[in-house]
Amino acid sequence: MLRTEPIVFSPINPHILYFATNTLWKTMNAGQSWQQISPDLTRPTFEVPASVGKYRNEETAKATPRA
């Protein structure tokens, strides 16, 4: 399965780091503590999104529900 977990510094405040899993997290103290700032963002379907681009038809891009 092709998965990415985005991580990005805030363009407004370089001391804020965001990390995304099935929810969005934020740290302001170099990862010493994290605050969940979104609800569960899991897609309701397991269709391969168009944003996967050239990997869309690859076997590794096919999503499967996690147990």
PDB file of N, CA, C and O in Angstrom:
ATOM      1  N   MET A   1       0.838  -1.167   0.000  1.00  0.00           N
ATOM      2  CA  MET A   1       0.000   0.000   0.000  1.00  0.00           C
ATOM      3  C   MET A   1       0.888   1.236   0.000  1.00  0.00           C
ATOM      4  O   MET A   1       1.824   1.330   0.794  1.00  0.00           O
ATOM      5  N   LEU A   2       0.604   2.167  -0.870  1.00  0.00           N
ATOM      6  CA  LEU A   2       1.333   3.424  -0.974  1.00  0.00           C
ATOM      7  C   LEU A   2       0.715   4.408   0.004  1.00  0.00           C
ATOM      8  O   LEU A   2      -0.446   4.790  -0.147  1.00  0.00           O
ATOM      9  N   ARG A   3       1.473   4.816   0.992  1.00  0.00           N
ATOM     10  CA  ARG A   3       0.964   5.757   1.989  1.00  0.00           C
ATOM     11  C   ARG A   3       1.992   6.862   2.205  1.00  0.00           C
ATOM     12  O   ARG A   3       3.200   6.630   2.149  1.00  0.00           O
ATOM     13  N   THR A   4       1.500   8.033   2.446  1.00  0.00           N
ATOM     14  CA  THR A   4       2.358   9.148   2.815  1.00  0.00           C
ATOM     15  C   THR A   4       1.787   9.779   4.074  1.00  0.00           C
ATOM     16  O   THR A   4       0.573   9.792   4.277  1.00  0.00           O
ATOM     17  N   GLU A   5       2.640  10.285   4.892  1.00  0.00           N
ATOM     18  CA  GLU A   5       2.222  10.988   6.095  1.00  0.00           C
ATOM     19  C   GLU A   5       2.873  12.360   6.051  1.00  0.00           C
ATOM     20  O   GLU A   5       4.033  12.517   6.432  1.00  0.00           O
ATOM     21  N   PRO A   6       2.125  13.349   5.586  1.00  0.00           N
ATOM     22  CA  PRO A   6       2.687  14.683   5.403  1.00  0.00           C
ATOM     23  C   PRO A   6       3.177  15.311   6.703  1.00  0.00           C
ATOM     24  O   PRO A   6       2.574  15.147   7.764  1.00  0.00           O
ATOM     25  N   ILE A   7       4.270  16.024   6.589  1.00  0.00           N
ATOM     26  CA  ILE A   7       4.827  16.792   7.697  1.00  0.00           C
ATOM     27  C   ILE A   7       5.291  18.124   7.119  1.00  0.00           C
ATOM     28  O   ILE A   7       5.989  18.153   6.105  1.00  0.00           O
ATOM     29  N   VAL A   8       4.910  19.219   7.756  1.00  0.00           N
ATOM     30  CA  VAL A   8       5.239  20.535   7.201  1.00  0.00           C
ATOM     31  C   VAL A   8       5.327  21.570   8.328  1.00  0.00           C
ATOM     32  O   VAL A   8       4.546  21.547   9.279  1.00  0.00           O
ATOM     33  N   PHE A   9       6.295  22.473   8.193  1.00  0.00           N
ATOM     34  CA  PHE A   9       6.374  23.609   9.107  1.00  0.00           C
ATOM     35  C   PHE A   9       5.401  24.679   8.647  1.00  0.00           C
ATOM     36  O   PHE A   9       5.166  24.843   7.450  1.00  0.00           O
ATOM     37  N   SER A  10       4.845  25.393   9.583  1.00  0.00           N
ATOM     38  CA  SER A  10       3.924  26.483   9.267  1.00  0.00           C
ATOM     39  C   SER A  10       4.657  27.561   8.474  1.00  0.00           C
ATOM     40  O   SER A  10       5.763  27.953   8.844  1.00  0.00           O
ATOM     41  N   PRO A  11       4.050  28.046   7.385  1.00  0.00           N
ATOM     42  CA  PRO A  11       4.682  29.137   6.639  1.00  0.00           C
ATOM     43  C   PRO A  11       4.594  30.471   7.393  1.00  0.00           C
ATOM     44  O   PRO A  11       5.289  31.430   7.055  1.00  0.00           O
ATOM     45  N   ILE A  12       3.737  30.520   8.411  1.00  0.00           N
ATOM     46  CA  ILE A  12       3.563  31.753   9.186  1.00  0.00           C
ATOM     47  C   ILE A  12       4.452  31.769  10.428  1.00  0.00           C
ATOM     48  O   ILE A  12       5.020  32.800  10.789  1.00  0.00           O
ATOM     49  N   ASN A  13       4.562  30.604  11.075  1.00  0.00           N
ATOM     50  CA  ASN A  13       5.367  30.502  12.294  1.00  0.00           C
ATOM     51  C   ASN A  13       6.257  29.268  12.180  1.00  0.00           C
ATOM     52  O   ASN A  13       5.758  28.149  12.304  1.00  0.00           O
ATOM     53  N   PRO A  14       7.555  29.436  11.949  1.00  0.00           N
ATOM     54  CA  PRO A  14       8.444  28.284  11.750  1.00  0.00           C
ATOM     55  C   PRO A  14       8.635  27.409  12.990  1.00  0.00           C
ATOM     56  O   PRO A  14       9.296  26.373  12.918  1.00  0.00           O
ATOM     57  N   HIS A  15       8.065  27.814  14.118  1.00  0.00           N
ATOM     58  CA  HIS A  15       8.150  27.003  15.335  1.00  0.00           C
ATOM     59  C   HIS A  15       6.966  26.054  15.484  1.00  0.00           C
ATOM     60  O   HIS A  15       6.883  25.303  16.456  1.00  0.00           O
ATOM     61  N   ILE A  16       6.055  26.091  14.518  1.00  0.00           N
ATOM     62  CA  ILE A  16       4.895  25.191  14.529  1.00  0.00           C
ATOM     63  C   ILE A  16       5.100  24.139  13.439  1.00  0.00           C
ATOM     64  O   ILE A  16       5.372  24.466  12.284  1.00  0.00           O
ATOM     65  N   LEU A  17       4.965  22.877  13.831  1.00  0.00           N
ATOM     66  CA  LEU A  17       5.113  21.752  12.913  1.00  0.00           C
ATOM     67  C   LEU A  17       3.801  20.979  12.882  1.00  0.00           C
ATOM     68  O   LEU A  17       3.220  20.673  13.923  1.00  0.00           O
ATOM     69  N   TYR A  18       3.342  20.668  11.672  1.00  0.00           N
ATOM     70  CA  TYR A  18       2.111  19.892  11.490  1.00  0.00           C
ATOM     71  C   TYR A  18       2.466  18.508  10.972  1.00  0.00           C
ATOM     72  O   TYR A  18       3.382  18.352  10.164  1.00  0.00           O
ATOM     73  N   PHE A  19       1.737  17.506  11.440  1.00  0.00           N
ATOM     74  CA  PHE A  19       1.924  16.117  11.020  1.00  0.00           C
ATOM     75  C   PHE A  19       0.544  15.519  10.792  1.00  0.00           C
ATOM     76  O   PHE A  19      -0.360  15.697  11.608  1.00  0.00           O
ATOM     77  N   ALA A  20       0.385  14.809   9.679  1.00  0.00           N
ATOM     78  CA  ALA A  20      -0.919  14.246   9.353  1.00  0.00           C
ATOM     79  C   ALA A  20      -0.883  12.729   9.307  1.00  0.00           C
ATOM     80  O   ALA A  20      -0.005  12.135   8.681  1.00  0.00           O
ATOM     81  N   THR A  21      -1.835  12.115   9.967  1.00  0.00           N
ATOM     82  CA  THR A  21      -2.097  10.681   9.859  1.00  0.00           C
ATOM     83  C   THR A  21      -3.568  10.612   9.459  1.00  0.00           C
ATOM     84  O   THR A  21      -3.956  11.231   8.467  1.00  0.00           O
ATOM     85  N   ASN A  22      -4.382   9.891  10.187  1.00  0.00           N
ATOM     86  CA  ASN A  22      -5.815   9.959   9.922  1.00  0.00           C
ATOM     87  C   ASN A  22      -6.428  11.177  10.611  1.00  0.00           C
ATOM     88  O   ASN A  22      -7.603  11.485  10.415  1.00  0.00           O
ATOM     89  N   THR A  23      -5.618  11.868  11.423  1.00  0.00           N
ATOM     90  CA  THR A  23      -5.982  13.148  12.023  1.00  0.00           C
ATOM     91  C   THR A  23      -4.813  14.106  11.829  1.00  0.00           C
ATOM     92  O   THR A  23      -3.716  13.678  11.472  1.00  0.00           O
ATOM     93  N   LEU A  24      -5.035  15.388  12.060  1.00  0.00           N
ATOM     94  CA  LEU A  24      -3.979  16.391  11.927  1.00  0.00           C
ATOM     95  C   LEU A  24      -3.471  16.750  13.312  1.00  0.00           C
ATOM     96  O   LEU A  24      -4.253  16.993  14.232  1.00  0.00           O
ATOM     97  N   TRP A  25      -2.141  16.781  13.451  1.00  0.00           N
ATOM     98  CA  TRP A  25      -1.485  17.057  14.727  1.00  0.00           C
ATOM     99  C   TRP A  25      -0.616  18.291  14.602  1.00  0.00           C
ATOM    100  O   TRP A  25      -0.148  18.630  13.516  1.00  0.00           O
ATOM    101  N   LYS A  26      -0.403  18.966  15.736  1.00  0.00           N
ATOM    102  CA  LYS A  26       0.404  20.182  15.759  1.00  0.00           C
ATOM    103  C   LYS A  26       1.301  20.158  16.984  1.00  0.00           C
ATOM    104  O   LYS A  26       0.868  19.781  18.073  1.00  0.00           O
ATOM    105  N   THR A  27       2.561  20.563  16.802  1.00  0.00           N
ATOM    106  CA  THR A  27       3.469  20.729  17.923  1.00  0.00           C
ATOM    107  C   THR A  27       4.091  22.109  17.840  1.00  0.00           C
ATOM    108  O   THR A  27       4.375  22.619  16.756  1.00  0.00           O
ATOM    109  N   MET A  28       4.295  22.697  18.993  1.00  0.00           N
ATOM    110  CA  MET A  28       4.926  24.016  19.064  1.00  0.00           C
ATOM    111  C   MET A  28       6.189  23.958  19.920  1.00  0.00           C
ATOM    112  O   MET A  28       6.794  24.988  20.213  1.00  0.00           O
ATOM    113  N   ASN A  29       6.585  22.738  20.321  1.00  0.00           N
ATOM    114  CA  ASN A  29       7.745  22.601  21.200  1.00  0.00           C
ATOM    115  C   ASN A  29       8.667  21.470  20.743  1.00  0.00           C
ATOM    116  O   ASN A  29       9.122  20.653  21.544  1.00  0.00           O
ATOM    117  N   ALA A  30       8.928  21.444  19.445  1.00  0.00           N
ATOM    118  CA  ALA A  30       9.871  20.482  18.853  1.00  0.00           C
ATOM    119  C   ALA A  30       9.475  19.026  19.087  1.00  0.00           C
ATOM    120  O   ALA A  30      10.338  18.156  19.202  1.00  0.00           O
ATOM    121  N   GLY A  31       8.187  18.767  19.155  1.00  0.00           N
ATOM    122  CA  GLY A  31       7.712  17.393  19.279  1.00  0.00           C
ATOM    123  C   GLY A  31       7.644  16.868  20.697  1.00  0.00           C
ATOM    124  O   GLY A  31       7.377  15.683  20.896  1.00  0.00           O
ATOM    125  N   GLN A  32       7.875  17.708  21.687  1.00  0.00           N
ATOM    126  CA  GLN A  32       7.777  17.256  23.079  1.00  0.00           C
ATOM    127  C   GLN A  32       6.334  16.888  23.433  1.00  0.00           C
ATOM    128  O   GLN A  32       6.088  15.977  24.223  1.00  0.00           O
ATOM    129  N   SER A  33       5.398  17.607  22.839  1.00  0.00           N
ATOM    130  CA  SER A  33       3.982  17.280  23.012  1.00  0.00           C
ATOM    131  C   SER A  33       3.249  17.634  21.716  1.00  0.00           C
ATOM    132  O   SER A  33       3.672  18.511  20.963  1.00  0.00           O
ATOM    133  N   TRP A  34       2.153  16.938  21.480  1.00  0.00           N
ATOM    134  CA  TRP A  34       1.374  17.119  20.258  1.00  0.00           C
ATOM    135  C   TRP A  34      -0.074  17.377  20.620  1.00  0.00           C
ATOM    136  O   TRP A  34      -0.595  16.826  21.590  1.00  0.00           O
ATOM    137  N   GLN A  35      -0.721  18.228  19.825  1.00  0.00           N
ATOM    138  CA  GLN A  35      -2.137  18.538  20.005  1.00  0.00           C
ATOM    139  C   GLN A  35      -2.886  18.077  18.759  1.00  0.00           C
ATOM    140  O   GLN A  35      -2.535  18.464  17.644  1.00  0.00           O
ATOM    141  N   GLN A  36      -3.909  17.260  18.941  1.00  0.00           N
ATOM    142  CA  GLN A  36      -4.747  16.843  17.821  1.00  0.00           C
ATOM    143  C   GLN A  36      -5.650  18.013  17.466  1.00  0.00           C
ATOM    144  O   GLN A  36      -6.367  18.530  18.323  1.00  0.00           O
ATOM    145  N   ILE A  37      -5.619  18.443  16.175  1.00  0.00           N
ATOM    146  CA  ILE A  37      -6.377  19.640  15.792  1.00  0.00           C
ATOM    147  C   ILE A  37      -7.438  19.367  14.727  1.00  0.00           C
ATOM    148  O   ILE A  37      -7.992  20.304  14.151  1.00  0.00           O
ATOM    149  N   SER A  38      -7.723  18.095  14.464  1.00  0.00           N
ATOM    150  CA  SER A  38      -8.794  17.772  13.517  1.00  0.00           C
ATOM    151  C   SER A  38      -9.507  16.504  13.963  1.00  0.00           C
ATOM    152  O   SER A  38      -8.977  15.734  14.763  1.00  0.00           O
ATOM    153  N   PRO A  39     -10.709  16.292  13.443  1.00  0.00           N
ATOM    154  CA  PRO A  39     -11.374  15.013  13.675  1.00  0.00           C
ATOM    155  C   PRO A  39     -10.754  13.949  12.764  1.00  0.00           C
ATOM    156  O   PRO A  39      -9.809  14.241  12.030  1.00  0.00           O
ATOM    157  N   ASP A  40     -11.263  12.754  12.804  1.00  0.00           N
ATOM    158  CA  ASP A  40     -10.799  11.686  11.931  1.00  0.00           C
ATOM    159  C   ASP A  40     -11.059  12.078  10.478  1.00  0.00           C
ATOM    160  O   ASP A  40     -12.195  12.379  10.111  1.00  0.00           O
ATOM    161  N   LEU A  41     -10.019  12.076   9.657  1.00  0.00           N
ATOM    162  CA  LEU A  41     -10.124  12.484   8.257  1.00  0.00           C
ATOM    163  C   LEU A  41     -10.117  11.303   7.294  1.00  0.00           C
ATOM    164  O   LEU A  41      -9.956  11.483   6.087  1.00  0.00           O
ATOM    165  N   THR A  42     -10.292  10.100   7.823  1.00  0.00           N
ATOM    166  CA  THR A  42     -10.285   8.907   6.995  1.00  0.00           C
ATOM    167  C   THR A  42     -11.366   8.983   5.925  1.00  0.00           C
ATOM    168  O   THR A  42     -12.507   9.351   6.205  1.00  0.00           O
ATOM    169  N   ARG A  43     -10.994   8.628   4.692  1.00  0.00           N
ATOM    170  CA  ARG A  43     -11.981   8.634   3.596  1.00  0.00           C
ATOM    171  C   ARG A  43     -13.041   7.570   3.848  1.00  0.00           C
ATOM    172  O   ARG A  43     -12.731   6.492   4.356  1.00  0.00           O
ATOM    173  N   PRO A  44     -14.288   7.865   3.496  1.00  0.00           N
ATOM    174  CA  PRO A  44     -15.356   6.881   3.689  1.00  0.00           C
ATOM    175  C   PRO A  44     -15.302   5.732   2.678  1.00  0.00           C
ATOM    176  O   PRO A  44     -15.909   4.686   2.906  1.00  0.00           O
ATOM    177  N   THR A  45     -14.587   5.912   1.572  1.00  0.00           N
ATOM    178  CA  THR A  45     -14.458   4.852   0.575  1.00  0.00           C
ATOM    179  C   THR A  45     -12.981   4.524   0.387  1.00  0.00           C
ATOM    180  O   THR A  45     -12.102   5.275   0.811  1.00  0.00           O
ATOM    181  N   PHE A  46     -12.733   3.407  -0.247  1.00  0.00           N
ATOM    182  CA  PHE A  46     -11.354   2.990  -0.452  1.00  0.00           C
ATOM    183  C   PHE A  46     -10.942   3.061  -1.912  1.00  0.00           C
ATOM    184  O   PHE A  46     -10.033   2.351  -2.343  1.00  0.00           O
ATOM    185  N   GLU A  47     -11.619   3.929  -2.682  1.00  0.00           N
ATOM    186  CA  GLU A  47     -11.219   4.129  -4.063  1.00  0.00           C
ATOM    187  C   GLU A  47      -9.905   4.897  -4.083  1.00  0.00           C
ATOM    188  O   GLU A  47      -9.658   5.739  -3.220  1.00  0.00           O
ATOM    189  N   VAL A  48      -9.070   4.607  -5.063  1.00  0.00           N
ATOM    190  CA  VAL A  48      -7.789   5.292  -5.176  1.00  0.00           C
ATOM    191  C   VAL A  48      -8.057   6.718  -5.658  1.00  0.00           C
ATOM    192  O   VAL A  48      -8.654   6.905  -6.718  1.00  0.00           O
ATOM    193  N   PRO A  49      -7.623   7.727  -4.892  1.00  0.00           N
ATOM    194  CA  PRO A  49      -7.884   9.103  -5.308  1.00  0.00           C
ATOM    195  C   PRO A  49      -7.050   9.498  -6.525  1.00  0.00           C
ATOM    196  O   PRO A  49      -5.961   8.967  -6.740  1.00  0.00           O
ATOM    197  N   ALA A  50      -7.568  10.428  -7.310  1.00  0.00           N
ATOM    198  CA  ALA A  50      -6.868  10.896  -8.505  1.00  0.00           C
ATOM    199  C   ALA A  50      -5.526  11.531  -8.156  1.00  0.00           C
ATOM    200  O   ALA A  50      -4.617  11.545  -8.987  1.00  0.00           O
ATOM    201  N   SER A  51      -5.389  12.056  -6.939  1.00  0.00           N
ATOM    202  CA  SER A  51      -4.146  12.719  -6.538  1.00  0.00           C
ATOM    203  C   SER A  51      -2.961  11.755  -6.453  1.00  0.00           C
ATOM    204  O   SER A  51      -1.819  12.202  -6.345  1.00  0.00           O
ATOM    205  N   VAL A  52      -3.206  10.461  -6.499  1.00  0.00           N
ATOM    206  CA  VAL A  52      -2.117   9.491  -6.477  1.00  0.00           C
ATOM    207  C   VAL A  52      -1.330   9.572  -7.786  1.00  0.00           C
ATOM    208  O   VAL A  52      -0.181   9.136  -7.857  1.00  0.00           O
ATOM    209  N   GLY A  53      -1.957  10.131  -8.813  1.00  0.00           N
ATOM    210  CA  GLY A  53      -1.267  10.393 -10.079  1.00  0.00           C
ATOM    211  C   GLY A  53      -0.816   9.149 -10.801  1.00  0.00           C
ATOM    212  O   GLY A  53      -1.596   8.215 -10.988  1.00  0.00           O
ATOM    213  N   LYS A  54       0.442   9.129 -11.209  1.00  0.00           N
ATOM    214  CA  LYS A  54       0.941   8.041 -12.042  1.00  0.00           C
ATOM    215  C   LYS A  54       0.953   6.697 -11.315  1.00  0.00           C
ATOM    216  O   LYS A  54       1.053   5.654 -11.961  1.00  0.00           O
ATOM    217  N   TYR A  55       0.855   6.701 -10.002  1.00  0.00           N
ATOM    218  CA  TYR A  55       0.854   5.450  -9.238  1.00  0.00           C
ATOM    219  C   TYR A  55      -0.557   4.874  -9.082  1.00  0.00           C
ATOM    220  O   TYR A  55      -0.728   3.812  -8.484  1.00  0.00           O
ATOM    221  N   ARG A  56      -1.555   5.562  -9.612  1.00  0.00           N
ATOM    222  CA  ARG A  56      -2.957   5.189  -9.421  1.00  0.00           C
ATOM    223  C   ARG A  56      -3.253   3.739  -9.783  1.00  0.00           C
ATOM    224  O   ARG A  56      -4.036   3.091  -9.088  1.00  0.00           O
ATOM    225  N   ASN A  57      -2.658   3.210 -10.842  1.00  0.00           N
ATOM    226  CA  ASN A  57      -2.955   1.850 -11.285  1.00  0.00           C
ATOM    227  C   ASN A  57      -1.990   0.803 -10.740  1.00  0.00           C
ATOM    228  O   ASN A  57      -2.102  -0.377 -11.072  1.00  0.00           O
ATOM    229  N   GLU A  58      -1.053   1.221  -9.915  1.00  0.00           N
ATOM    230  CA  GLU A  58      -0.106   0.278  -9.313  1.00  0.00           C
ATOM    231  C   GLU A  58      -0.798  -0.533  -8.204  1.00  0.00           C
ATOM    232  O   GLU A  58      -1.697  -0.039  -7.524  1.00  0.00           O
ATOM    233  N   GLU A  59      -0.368  -1.748  -8.046  1.00  0.00           N
ATOM    234  CA  GLU A  59      -0.924  -2.615  -7.001  1.00  0.00           C
ATOM    235  C   GLU A  59      -0.745  -1.987  -5.617  1.00  0.00           C
ATOM    236  O   GLU A  59      -1.619  -2.114  -4.760  1.00  0.00           O
ATOM    237  N   THR A  60       0.383  -1.312  -5.400  1.00  0.00           N
ATOM    238  CA  THR A  60       0.659  -0.715  -4.091  1.00  0.00           C
ATOM    239  C   THR A  60      -0.232   0.473  -3.778  1.00  0.00           C
ATOM    240  O   THR A  60      -0.290   0.898  -2.624  1.00  0.00           O
ATOM    241  N   ALA A  61      -0.935   1.030  -4.771  1.00  0.00           N
ATOM    242  CA  ALA A  61      -1.819   2.171  -4.535  1.00  0.00           C
ATOM    243  C   ALA A  61      -3.208   1.747  -4.096  1.00  0.00           C
ATOM    244  O   ALA A  61      -3.986   2.576  -3.624  1.00  0.00           O
ATOM    245  N   LYS A  62      -3.530   0.476  -4.242  1.00  0.00           N
ATOM    246  CA  LYS A  62      -4.864   0.009  -3.875  1.00  0.00           C
ATOM    247  C   LYS A  62      -5.022   0.002  -2.357  1.00  0.00           C
ATOM    248  O   LYS A  62      -4.257  -0.639  -1.637  1.00  0.00           O
ATOM    249  N   ALA A  63      -6.012   0.716  -1.902  1.00  0.00           N
ATOM    250  CA  ALA A  63      -6.257   0.819  -0.460  1.00  0.00           C
ATOM    251  C   ALA A  63      -7.011  -0.397   0.055  1.00  0.00           C
ATOM    252  O   ALA A  63      -7.855  -0.968  -0.636  1.00  0.00           O
ATOM    253  N   THR A  64      -6.694  -0.768   1.255  1.00  0.00           N
ATOM    254  CA  THR A  64      -7.409  -1.830   1.939  1.00  0.00           C
ATOM    255  C   THR A  64      -7.745  -1.331   3.339  1.00  0.00           C
ATOM    256  O   THR A  64      -6.940  -0.629   3.951  1.00  0.00           O
ATOM    257  N   PRO A  65      -8.900  -1.677   3.848  1.00  0.00           N
ATOM    258  CA  PRO A  65      -9.250  -1.242   5.196  1.00  0.00           C
ATOM    259  C   PRO A  65      -8.284  -1.825   6.215  1.00  0.00           C
ATOM    260  O   PRO A  65      -7.860  -2.976   6.109  1.00  0.00           O
ATOM    261  N   ARG A  66      -7.950  -1.013   7.197  1.00  0.00           N
ATOM    262  CA  ARG A  66      -7.087  -1.512   8.283  1.00  0.00           C
ATOM    263  C   ARG A  66      -7.948  -2.204   9.324  1.00  0.00           C
ATOM    264  O   ARG A  66      -9.067  -1.777   9.611  1.00  0.00           O
ATOM    265  N   ALA A  67      -7.424  -3.251   9.870  1.00  0.00           N
ATOM    266  CA  ALA A  67      -8.167  -4.010  10.895  1.00  0.00           C
ATOM    267  C   ALA A  67      -8.063  -3.366  12.239  1.00  0.00           C
ATOM    268  O   ALA A  67      -8.626  -3.870  13.211  1.00  0.00           O
TER     269      ALA A  67
END
